[in-house]
Amino acid sequence: MPTLLLGRYTAEFDTYDAGTLVITSSHQIEDGDQDAINALVAALGDDNMAWAAEFDVDSHKAAVQEAYEEYVRDGFDAEGLVDEVEHFEPTTA
């Protein structure tokens, strides 16, 4: 069952820095349930600092680790990641 993480970046609008990625909620979704994904993402509104990503893993911790690897360590120049849901600290090495 995939995990959908929602959150936001903390950067100011006038900077080129992506800031810190803050995970604010985590949802287990049924495979292929695009309607559920759309509803959860729509709740983010028009916030241009909002972030959402689906990971094909069964646990919150595994999804956070993948988010760190993809959106912090390997891309987007984010400064770090903070998990406000379970306070999991991804492996950074």
Buried (B, 14 or more C-beta within 10 A) or exposed (E): EBBBBBBBBBBEEEEEEBBBBBBBBBBEBEEEEEEBBEEBBEEBEEEEBBBBBBBEBEBBBBBBBBBBBEBBBEEEEBEBBBBEBEEBBBEEE
